[in-house]
Amino acid sequence: MVTKNSADRDPLVVVTREGLYCPKADAYIDPWRPVETALITHAHADHARPGSRQYHCLASGAGLLTERVRPDSLSTHDAHEPITMGALTVSWVPAGHVLGSAQIRLSDGEQVWVVTGDYKRTADPSCDPFEPIQCDVLITEATFALPIYRWPSMDQVMDDLCQWWDHALLKNRQPVLYCYALGKAQRIMAELALRTTREVCIHPTIAQLLPAYLDQGIPLCPWHVLTSGQKAPPGTLILAPPGAQGGRLITQFRALDEAMASGWMQIRGVRRRRALTQGFVLSDHADWDGLLQTIKDSGASRVLATHGETRVLTDYLNRMGVEAARLSTSFGQDEDTA
């Protein structure tokens, strides 16, 4: 049972030079330096780093974590499966961020803490949906914690994307959509699979992550892998990570129509700085309303906000009567994941 008065109890999570440490379990959550035991929320590079001795993750995320980190020792856990680590009961609950992403629930029998990692509340056919968790203390991301960030519907985004794709082809230009290689690209491919039989041409860095999705039975649209000197099949859309812009695989096409899918596309200046013709507002993080709904659903008496617009979120929560503070971490350093 969740206890609402945890302020005087020993914290279940503290910040150390290695990362978020759980003293009662002698384990770290998404450590940013090598440690003995690492509890991982998801496989993005700012949360899953190599070098630790023992890794634990949600079972559906094992393929991606193995591809990214190459752990020597990995233990996987089903969603909601409780395990005992020292004086804590630990479980992984779907976060809806990317395939295999999880919130980590910690309980010592007197209080419950939840570390969300990254998460989103909108539907995504490429991963399990977010599940709210009741807790005493919630550690939440704050990547898009400003009221200007409110995501459009996926139907609207995909309709706009397909119209841009068609328009580029009518102009005899090659459409290229930049999107993060882990999560965003596969989400777009899964959304296309729900709507059309059209084919995409994918950058090799995206292709190397697809087996983990196929192993979990995620339906994706048809694709070919982009190679040097081999043109994309006529009519296809190229999906590539943002770092590929200006690279040889992309510039081999002379007439490009370049766009990006990201939550940062809500801000027009970001699109201009990247010299894009189009931007699609599509994020794998919670928007302002999603953050507030998650905090409300948790029933937490205390909220700790990390990475992103933490000051705005905590100031707002304190004015609303929810005890909130900022938590400094090394998460969220790569804006391309958004």
C-alpha positions in Angstrom: 0.0 0.0 0.0 1.3 3.5 -0.9 2.0 5.6 2.1 1.5 9.3 1.6 4.0 10.6 4.3 7.4 9.7 3.1 9.2 13.0 3.6 10.9 11.8 6.9 11.9 8.4 5.5 15.2 7.5 4.0 15.2 8.2 0.2 15.0 5.2 -2.0 17.0 7.0 -4.7 19.9 9.4 -4.3 22.2 11.1 -6.9 25.8 10.0 -6.9 28.7 10.6 -9.3 27.8 7.3 -11.0 24.1 8.1 -11.3 20.8 7.4 -9.6 21.7 5.1 -6.7 19.3 2.9 -4.7 21.1 2.4 -1.4 18.6 -0.3 -0.1 19.2 -2.4 -3.3 22.8 -1.5 -3.9 21.9 -0.9 -7.5 21.9 2.1 -10.0 19.2 3.2 -12.3 20.5 4.1 -15.8 24.0 4.8 -14.5 26.2 7.1 -16.5 29.4 5.4 -15.3 30.2 1.6 -15.0 28.7 0.1 -11.8 28.2 -3.4 -10.4 24.4 -3.5 -11.0 22.5 -1.4 -13.5 18.7 -1.3 -13.7 17.9 0.1 -17.2 14.8 1.9 -18.3 15.5 1.8 -22.0 18.2 1.4 -24.6 18.8 5.1 -25.6 22.5 6.0 -25.2 21.9 8.6 -22.4 20.2 5.9 -20.3 22.0 2.7 -21.3 25.8 2.9 -21.2 28.4 0.1 -21.5 30.8 -1.1 -18.9 28.6 -2.3 -15.9 28.9 -5.8 -14.7 25.2 -6.8 -14.5 22.3 -5.3 -16.4 18.6 -5.7 -15.7 15.8 -4.6 -18.1 12.3 -5.3 -19.3 12.3 -8.5 -21.4 10.9 -6.7 -24.6 13.9 -4.4 -24.5 16.6 -7.1 -24.3 17.3 -7.1 -28.0 17.9 -3.4 -28.3 20.0 -3.3 -25.1 22.1 -6.1 -26.4 22.6 -4.4 -29.7 23.5 -1.1 -28.1 25.5 -2.1 -25.0 26.7 -5.6 -25.6 26.4 -6.6 -21.9 28.4 -9.5 -20.5 25.5 -10.3 -18.1 21.9 -9.4 -18.7 18.8 -10.4 -16.7 15.4 -9.7 -18.2 12.1 -9.3 -16.4 8.4 -9.4 -17.5 6.3 -6.3 -17.0 5.2 -6.0 -13.4 7.3 -9.0 -12.3 8.5 -8.2 -8.8 12.1 -9.1 -7.9 13.8 -8.6 -4.5 17.0 -6.7 -4.5 18.4 -6.1 -1.0 15.6 -4.5 1.0 13.6 -3.3 -2.1 11.0 -4.9 -4.3 11.7 -3.8 -7.9 9.6 -4.1 -11.0 9.5 -2.7 -14.5 6.3 -1.1 -15.9 5.9 -0.1 -19.6 6.7 3.6 -20.3 5.5 3.9 -23.9 8.7 5.6 -25.0 10.3 3.1 -27.3 10.3 -0.7 -27.6 11.2 -2.2 -24.2 11.1 1.1 -22.3 10.0 0.9 -18.7 9.4 2.9 -15.6 11.2 1.3 -12.6 9.0 0.9 -9.4 10.8 0.7 -6.1 9.2 -0.3 -2.7 10.6 -0.9 0.7 7.2 -1.8 2.2 6.7 1.7 3.6 7.0 3.9 0.5 7.0 3.6 -3.2 9.2 5.5 -5.6 8.9 5.5 -9.4 11.7 6.4 -11.8 10.0 7.0 -15.1 13.0 7.2 -17.4 11.6 8.7 -20.7 7.9 8.2 -21.5 4.9 9.2 -23.6 1.2 8.9 -23.2 0.2 8.8 -26.8 -0.5 5.5 -28.7 2.4 3.9 -30.5 2.1 0.6 -32.5 5.9 -0.1 -32.0 5.9 -0.5 -28.2 3.7 -1.3 -25.2 1.6 1.7 -23.9 2.5 3.7 -20.9 0.9 2.5 -17.6 0.3 5.0 -14.7 1.7 3.9 -11.3 0.6 5.1 -7.9 3.5 6.2 -5.8 4.8 8.5 -3.0 7.7 10.0 -5.0 7.8 10.3 -8.7 11.0 11.1 -10.7 9.8 12.4 -14.0 11.5 13.6 -17.2 10.7 17.2 -18.2 12.0 17.3 -21.8 9.0 19.2 -23.1 7.7 20.7 -19.9 6.4 23.9 -21.4 2.8 24.7 -22.2 3.7 25.4 -25.9 4.4 21.7 -26.3 1.1 19.9 -27.1 1.3 17.2 -29.7 -1.0 16.9 -32.7 -2.8 13.6 -33.4 -0.9 10.9 -35.1 -3.5 10.8 -37.9 -2.8 14.4 -38.6 1.0 14.0 -38.6 0.8 10.9 -40.9 -1.6 12.6 -43.3 0.7 15.6 -43.5 3.8 13.4 -43.9 2.2 11.4 -46.8 1.1 14.6 -48.6 4.7 16.0 -48.3 6.0 12.7 -49.6 3.7 12.8 -52.6 4.4 16.5 -53.3 8.2 15.8 -53.3 7.8 13.1 -55.9 5.6 15.3 -58.1 8.5 17.8 -58.1 10.9 15.0 -59.1 12.8 15.3 -55.8 13.9 12.6 -53.4 12.1 12.9 -50.0 14.3 12.3 -47.0 12.9 12.2 -43.5 15.3 12.6 -40.6 14.3 10.7 -37.5 16.1 9.1 -34.5 17.3 5.6 -35.4 16.0 4.0 -32.3 12.3 4.4 -31.7 11.3 7.2 -34.0 12.1 5.5 -37.2 10.4 2.2 -36.2 7.4 4.1 -35.0 7.0 5.8 -38.4 7.4 2.5 -40.1 4.8 0.9 -37.9 2.4 3.8 -38.4 2.9 3.5 -42.2 2.2 -0.2 -42.0 -1.3 0.6 -40.5 -2.1 3.0 -43.4 -0.4 1.9 -46.6 1.7 -0.7 -48.4 4.2 2.0 -49.5 7.9 1.2 -49.1 10.7 3.1 -47.4 14.4 3.1 -47.9 16.3 3.1 -44.6 19.7 4.1 -43.5 21.9 1.2 -42.3 22.0 2.5 -38.7 18.2 2.1 -38.6 18.4 -1.3 -40.3 20.7 -2.8 -37.7 18.0 -2.2 -35.0 15.1 -3.7 -36.9 15.7 -7.4 -35.8 14.8 -6.4 -32.2 11.5 -5.1 -33.4 10.8 -8.1 -35.7 11.7 -10.5 -32.9 8.9 -8.8 -30.8 6.4 -9.2 -33.7 6.1 -5.5 -34.4 4.6 -5.0 -37.9 6.6 -2.6 -40.1 6.1 -1.3 -43.6 8.2 -2.7 -46.4 11.7 -1.4 -46.6 15.1 -1.6 -48.4 18.4 -0.7 -47.0 20.1 2.4 -48.4 23.6 1.7 -49.8 26.2 3.9 -51.6 25.8 3.9 -55.3 22.5 2.1 -55.3 19.5 4.4 -55.8 16.4 4.2 -53.7 13.6 2.4 -55.5 11.3 4.9 -57.3 8.7 6.5 -55.2 10.2 5.5 -51.8 10.8 7.7 -48.8 14.3 7.7 -47.3 14.4 7.4 -43.5 17.7 8.5 -42.0 19.1 9.6 -38.6 19.7 13.4 -38.2 23.4 12.9 -38.2 23.3 11.5 -41.7 22.3 14.9 -43.1 25.0 16.1 -45.5 26.6 12.6 -45.5 27.6 10.6 -48.6 24.6 8.2 -48.5 22.2 11.2 -48.7 24.1 13.6 -50.9 24.4 11.0 -53.6 20.9 12.1 -54.5 21.1 15.5 -56.2 17.5 16.8 -55.8 16.5 16.4 -52.1 13.4 17.4 -50.2 14.5 17.1 -46.6 12.3 17.0 -43.5 12.5 16.0 -39.9 10.2 14.3 -37.4 10.8 15.5 -33.8 9.1 17.3 -30.9 11.5 20.1 -31.5 9.8 20.8 -34.8 7.2 22.7 -32.7 9.8 25.5 -32.7 10.2 26.9 -36.2 13.7 28.1 -35.6 15.0 24.6 -35.1 13.7 23.7 -38.6 15.4 26.8 -40.1 18.7 26.0 -38.5 18.7 22.6 -40.0 17.8 23.9 -43.5 14.7 21.7 -43.8 11.8 22.2 -46.1 9.4 20.6 -43.7 9.1 19.7 -40.0 6.7 17.1 -38.5 5.9 17.5 -34.8 6.3 13.9 -33.6 7.9 13.1 -30.2 8.5 10.0 -28.2 8.3 12.1 -25.0 5.2 13.3 -23.0 4.0 16.8 -23.9 2.9 19.3 -21.3 -0.5 17.8 -20.8 0.9 14.3 -20.7 3.4 15.3 -17.9 0.7 16.8 -15.8 -1.6 13.9 -16.3 1.1 11.5 -15.3 1.8 13.4 -12.1 -1.9 13.5 -11.3 -2.3 9.8 -12.0 0.6 8.9 -9.7 -0.9 10.6 -6.7 2.7 11.4 -5.6 3.1 13.8 -2.7 6.6 14.7 -4.0 7.8 15.1 -7.6 11.4 15.3 -8.7 11.9 16.6 -12.3 15.0 15.8 -14.4 16.4 16.9 -17.8 14.6 19.5 -19.8 12.4 22.3 -18.6 12.7 21.3 -14.9 12.4 24.8 -13.5 9.1 25.6 -15.3 7.6 22.3 -14.3 8.6 22.4 -10.7 7.6 26.1 -10.3 4.2 25.2 -11.7 3.7 22.2 -9.5 4.7 24.1 -6.3 2.1 26.8 -7.2 -0.5 24.0 -7.6 0.3 22.6 -4.1 2.5 19.7 -5.2 5.9 19.5 -3.5 8.4 19.5 -6.4 12.1 20.0 -6.9 14.7 19.7 -9.7 17.0 16.7 -9.9 20.3 17.1 -11.8 21.2 14.2 -13.9 23.2 13.4 -17.1 20.1 12.3 -19.0 18.6 13.9 -22.1 21.8 15.2 -23.7 20.9 14.2 -27.3 18.0 16.3 -28.7 17.7 13.9 -31.6 16.0 11.4 -29.4 13.0 13.6 -28.9 
